[in-house]
Amino acid sequence: MAKEARLSFEDLEPRRQRGEAIAALGREDLDLYAVDELQERISALEAEIARSRAAIDGKSSQRSAADALFNFR
């Protein structure tokens, strides 16, 4: 018997474009936030920066390893 494909509402929603979340953050009205909320926002953004830097480091080390493997000089 064939399995039925089940769709969820998430499957019907368009996927976000790359960079769309960052652009949305830049358009957000910060006047609506209290000081403690802005501090939480900064902490969350700093954590995202650290995550992005870790991804860069990981990709750089993978690239270096690949370059070393395929460099026949």
Rosetta silent file (secondary structure, phi, psi, omega in degrees, C-alpha in Angstrom):
SEQUENCE: MAKEARLSFEDLEPRRQRGEAIAALGREDLDLYAVDELQERISALEAEIARSRAAIDGKSSQRSAADALFNFR
SCORE:     score description
SCORE:     0.000 S_00000001
   1 L     0.000  136.500 -179.510    0.000    0.000    0.000 S_00000001
   2 L   -78.083  144.608  177.566    1.321    3.465   -0.872 S_00000001
   3 L   -77.525  141.631  176.298    1.842    6.001    1.870 S_00000001
   4 L   -82.564  137.846  174.985   -0.349    9.072    1.770 S_00000001
   5 L   -82.270  127.358  179.479    1.411   12.403    1.621 S_00000001
   6 L  -108.859  128.994  178.437    0.229   14.627    4.423 S_00000001
   7 L  -102.438  144.679  173.036    0.462   18.364    4.120 S_00000001
   8 L  -112.664  170.266  178.279    0.557   20.790    6.984 S_00000001
   9 H   -61.389  -31.372  178.405   -0.193   24.492    6.911 S_00000001
  10 H   -63.231  -32.962  178.981    3.561   25.107    7.044 S_00000001
  11 H   -67.241  -25.052 -176.905    3.920   23.282    3.729 S_00000001
  12 H   -87.850  -17.930 -179.200    1.527   25.732    2.114 S_00000001
  13 L   -80.558  141.720  178.190    3.289   28.884    3.338 S_00000001
  14 L   -65.879  145.423  178.023    5.989   30.368    1.113 S_00000001
  15 L   -73.051  145.469  176.973    9.538   29.864    2.364 S_00000001
  16 L   -69.688  143.880  177.055   11.356   32.902    3.683 S_00000001
  17 L   -78.830  152.674  178.334   14.033   34.270    1.422 S_00000001
  18 L   -59.263  129.985  178.008   17.655   34.303    2.575 S_00000001
  19 L    86.604   -4.351 -177.571   18.357   37.469    4.584 S_00000001
  20 H   -65.755  -37.664 -178.959   14.681   38.324    5.015 S_00000001
  21 H   -64.879  -42.071  178.960   14.781   37.951    8.815 S_00000001
  22 H   -64.793  -41.995  179.116   17.705   40.373    9.144 S_00000001
  23 H   -62.400  -39.714  179.071   15.977   42.880    6.886 S_00000001
  24 H   -64.566  -38.312  177.366   12.816   42.631    9.005 S_00000001
  25 H   -61.880  -39.110 -179.000   14.844   43.322   12.164 S_00000001
  26 H   -68.840  -22.946  179.861   16.236   46.468   10.582 S_00000001
  27 H   -92.043   -9.874 -175.607   12.754   47.773    9.815 S_00000001
  28 L   -67.875  139.921  179.987   11.351   47.137   13.291 S_00000001
  29 L   -79.562  108.349 -177.105   10.339   50.217   15.327 S_00000001
  30 H   -76.348  -14.930  178.154   12.596   50.205   18.392 S_00000001
  31 H   -63.994  -19.479 -178.669   10.594   52.988   20.053 S_00000001
  32 H   -79.798  -12.725 -175.852    8.026   50.351   21.016 S_00000001
  33 L   -94.155  146.090  171.149   10.511   48.475   23.227 S_00000001
  34 L   -81.305  165.611 -177.951   11.353   49.114   26.872 S_00000001
  35 H   -58.508  -45.529 -179.250   15.012   49.341   27.917 S_00000001
  36 H   -65.011  -33.221  176.564   15.059   45.798   29.358 S_00000001
  37 H   -69.224  -37.203  176.540   13.512   44.462   26.151 S_00000001
  38 H   -66.596  -37.781  176.934   16.168   46.237   24.095 S_00000001
  39 H   -65.274  -39.523  175.971   18.865   44.709   26.295 S_00000001
  40 H   -63.738  -40.127  178.670   17.362   41.245   25.735 S_00000001
  41 H   -62.047  -44.310  178.096   17.300   41.962   22.003 S_00000001
  42 H   -61.359  -43.084  178.476   20.976   42.926   22.066 S_00000001
  43 H   -60.696  -42.849  179.332   21.826   39.719   23.948 S_00000001
  44 H   -65.395  -41.064  178.803   19.938   37.644   21.393 S_00000001
  45 H   -67.088  -38.599  177.185   21.655   39.435   18.506 S_00000001
  46 H   -64.143  -38.192  176.950   25.086   38.962   20.130 S_00000001
  47 H   -65.116  -37.745  178.215   24.329   35.236   20.484 S_00000001
  48 H   -68.879  -36.505  175.689   23.395   35.125   16.795 S_00000001
  49 H   -63.031  -44.090  179.049   26.632   36.916   15.897 S_00000001
  50 H   -62.847  -39.984  178.353   28.593   34.318   17.895 S_00000001
  51 H   -64.721  -41.029  178.841   26.703   31.513   16.133 S_00000001
  52 H   -66.064  -41.407  178.361   27.447   33.075   12.740 S_00000001
  53 H   -64.467  -38.545  177.570   31.153   33.458   13.599 S_00000001
  54 H   -64.437  -38.078  177.341   31.297   29.810   14.695 S_00000001
  55 H   -65.206  -40.687  177.573   29.743   28.799   11.357 S_00000001
  56 H   -62.543  -45.708  179.297   32.347   30.877    9.512 S_00000001
  57 H   -60.336  -42.772  179.320   35.150   29.256   11.523 S_00000001
  58 H   -63.866  -43.613  179.157   33.760   25.793   10.783 S_00000001
  59 H   -67.853  -36.809  178.957   33.448   26.486    7.079 S_00000001
  60 H   -65.420  -41.755 -179.860   36.923   28.022    6.957 S_00000001
  61 H   -69.456  -35.061  175.726   38.494   24.975    8.612 S_00000001
  62 H   -65.038  -40.922  179.357   36.620   22.644    6.249 S_00000001
  63 H   -64.604  -42.867  179.774   37.850   24.689    3.300 S_00000001
  64 H   -63.048  -41.347  179.059   41.422   24.601    4.604 S_00000001
  65 H   -64.906  -41.238  178.756   41.236   20.833    5.052 S_00000001
  66 H   -66.374  -42.448  178.328   39.832   20.388    1.541 S_00000001
  67 H   -60.870  -41.976  179.894   42.500   22.677    0.087 S_00000001
  68 H   -66.050  -37.088 -178.805   45.236   20.691    1.874 S_00000001
  69 H   -69.136  -39.447 -174.537   43.796   17.401    0.639 S_00000001
  70 H  -100.005    6.356  178.048   43.545   18.470   -2.986 S_00000001
  71 L   -91.885  109.369 -175.259   46.718   20.578   -3.161 S_00000001
  72 L  -100.247   24.112 -177.699   49.274   18.403   -4.948 S_00000001
  73 L   -76.780    0.000    0.000   52.187   20.854   -5.007 S_00000001
